[in-house]
Amino acid sequence: MAVTPEEVADAMFEMVKEYQGRKKFKASDLTKAMIQKFGEAECDKKLC
């Protein structure tokens, strides 16, 4: 099952919310984390 852009966006939001005030994320950090979480077959840079 393919991951939707909304699922990726929600996961990114939750990750940023979890680390709020402790870490600043760059776009590339979030992209790498989402690819690691969902797998390369389901999530790519374009989707992120």
Backbone as JSON Lines, residues from 0, in Angstrom:
{"i":0,"aa":"M","n":[0.84,-1.18,0.0],"ca":[0.0,0.0,0.0],"c":[0.88,1.24,0.0]}
{"i":1,"aa":"A","n":[0.6,2.15,-0.89],"ca":[1.38,3.37,-1.02],"c":[1.04,4.36,0.1]}
{"i":2,"aa":"V","n":[2.02,5.12,0.46],"ca":[1.85,6.14,1.48],"c":[1.34,7.41,0.81]}
{"i":3,"aa":"T","n":[0.35,8.05,1.4],"ca":[-0.2,9.28,0.83],"c":[0.6,10.48,1.32]}
{"i":4,"aa":"P","n":[0.56,11.57,0.57],"ca":[1.25,12.79,1.02],"c":[0.74,13.29,2.37]}
{"i":5,"aa":"E","n":[-0.55,13.06,2.64],"ca":[-1.11,13.5,3.92],"c":[-0.52,12.71,5.09]}
{"i":6,"aa":"E","n":[-0.3,11.41,4.89],"ca":[0.3,10.59,5.93],"c":[1.73,11.03,6.22]}
{"i":7,"aa":"V","n":[2.47,11.36,5.17],"ca":[3.85,11.83,5.33],"c":[3.85,13.17,6.06]}
{"i":8,"aa":"A","n":[2.97,14.07,5.65],"ca":[2.89,15.39,6.29],"c":[2.54,15.26,7.77]}
{"i":9,"aa":"D","n":[1.59,14.38,8.08],"ca":[1.21,14.18,9.48],"c":[2.38,13.61,10.29]}
{"i":10,"aa":"A","n":[3.11,12.68,9.71],"ca":[4.26,12.09,10.41],"c":[5.35,13.13,10.64]}
{"i":11,"aa":"M","n":[5.58,14.0,9.64],"ca":[6.56,15.08,9.8],"c":[6.13,16.03,10.91]}
{"i":12,"aa":"F","n":[4.85,16.39,10.92],"ca":[4.33,17.3,11.94],"c":[4.5,16.71,13.33]}
{"i":13,"aa":"E","n":[4.18,15.44,13.49],"ca":[4.32,14.79,14.79],"c":[5.78,14.75,15.24]}
{"i":14,"aa":"M","n":[6.69,14.52,14.29],"ca":[8.11,14.48,14.62],"c":[8.6,15.85,15.08]}
{"i":15,"aa":"V","n":[8.21,16.9,14.37],"ca":[8.61,18.25,14.75],"c":[8.0,18.62,16.1]}
{"i":16,"aa":"K","n":[6.73,18.25,16.31],"ca":[6.05,18.55,17.57],"c":[6.73,17.83,18.74]}
{"i":17,"aa":"E","n":[7.17,16.6,18.52],"ca":[7.82,15.82,19.57],"c":[9.14,16.47,20.01]}
{"i":18,"aa":"Y","n":[9.89,17.03,19.07],"ca":[11.19,17.61,19.38],"c":[11.15,19.14,19.53]}
{"i":19,"aa":"Q","n":[9.98,19.71,19.65],"ca":[9.83,21.16,19.74],"c":[10.68,21.74,20.87]}
{"i":20,"aa":"G","n":[11.48,22.73,20.54],"ca":[12.31,23.4,21.53],"c":[13.63,22.71,21.8]}
{"i":21,"aa":"R","n":[13.8,21.48,21.31],"ca":[15.04,20.74,21.56],"c":[15.89,20.59,20.31]}
{"i":22,"aa":"K","n":[15.27,20.59,19.14],"ca":[16.02,20.37,17.91],"c":[15.34,21.1,16.77]}
{"i":23,"aa":"K","n":[16.15,21.69,15.9],"ca":[15.63,22.33,14.7],"c":[15.91,21.4,13.53]}
{"i":24,"aa":"F","n":[14.9,21.13,12.74],"ca":[15.03,20.24,11.6],"c":[15.17,21.02,10.31]}
{"i":25,"aa":"K","n":[16.04,20.53,9.44],"ca":[16.12,21.02,8.07],"c":[15.2,20.14,7.23]}
{"i":26,"aa":"A","n":[14.85,20.62,6.06],"ca":[13.98,19.84,5.17],"c":[14.61,18.49,4.84]}
{"i":27,"aa":"S","n":[15.92,18.47,4.65],"ca":[16.58,17.21,4.31],"c":[16.54,16.22,5.47]}
{"i":28,"aa":"D","n":[16.6,16.72,6.71],"ca":[16.49,15.85,7.89],"c":[15.13,15.16,7.93]}
{"i":29,"aa":"L","n":[14.08,15.94,7.67],"ca":[12.73,15.37,7.68],"c":[12.54,14.36,6.55]}
{"i":30,"aa":"T","n":[13.06,14.69,5.38],"ca":[12.94,13.79,4.23],"c":[13.61,12.46,4.53]}
{"i":31,"aa":"K","n":[14.83,12.51,5.05],"ca":[15.56,11.28,5.38],"c":[14.82,10.46,6.44]}
{"i":32,"aa":"A","n":[14.27,11.13,7.43],"ca":[13.56,10.43,8.5],"c":[12.3,9.75,7.97]}
{"i":33,"aa":"M","n":[11.59,10.39,7.05],"ca":[10.37,9.81,6.5],"c":[10.69,8.62,5.59]}
{"i":34,"aa":"I","n":[11.77,8.72,4.83],"ca":[12.18,7.6,3.98],"c":[12.57,6.41,4.86]}
{"i":35,"aa":"Q","n":[13.24,6.69,5.96],"ca":[13.63,5.62,6.89],"c":[12.38,5.02,7.56]}
{"i":36,"aa":"K","n":[11.43,5.85,7.92],"ca":[10.23,5.36,8.62],"c":[9.33,4.52,7.7]}
{"i":37,"aa":"F","n":[9.08,5.01,6.49],"ca":[8.14,4.33,5.59],"c":[8.82,3.37,4.62]}
{"i":38,"aa":"G","n":[10.13,3.49,4.45],"ca":[10.85,2.63,3.52],"c":[10.99,3.28,2.15]}
{"i":39,"aa":"E","n":[12.09,2.96,1.48],"ca":[12.37,3.57,0.18],"c":[11.34,3.18,-0.88]}
{"i":40,"aa":"A","n":[10.75,2.01,-0.76],"ca":[9.79,1.56,-1.75],"c":[8.47,2.34,-1.66]}
{"i":41,"aa":"E","n":[8.13,2.82,-0.48],"ca":[6.86,3.51,-0.27],"c":[6.98,5.04,-0.31]}
{"i":42,"aa":"C","n":[8.14,5.57,0.04],"ca":[8.31,7.0,0.21],"c":[9.6,7.44,-0.48]}
{"i":43,"aa":"D","n":[9.52,8.5,-1.3],"ca":[10.72,9.03,-1.94],"c":[10.81,10.54,-1.69]}
{"i":44,"aa":"K","n":[11.89,11.15,-2.2],"ca":[12.09,12.58,-1.97],"c":[10.98,13.41,-2.57]}
{"i":45,"aa":"K","n":[10.47,13.01,-3.73],"ca":[9.41,13.77,-4.38],"c":[8.14,13.78,-3.54]}
{"i":46,"aa":"L","n":[7.81,12.66,-2.93],"ca":[6.62,12.59,-2.07],"c":[6.78,13.46,-0.84]}
{"i":47,"aa":"C","n":[7.98,13.49,-0.29],"ca":[8.22,14.29,0.91],"c":[8.17,15.77,0.59]}
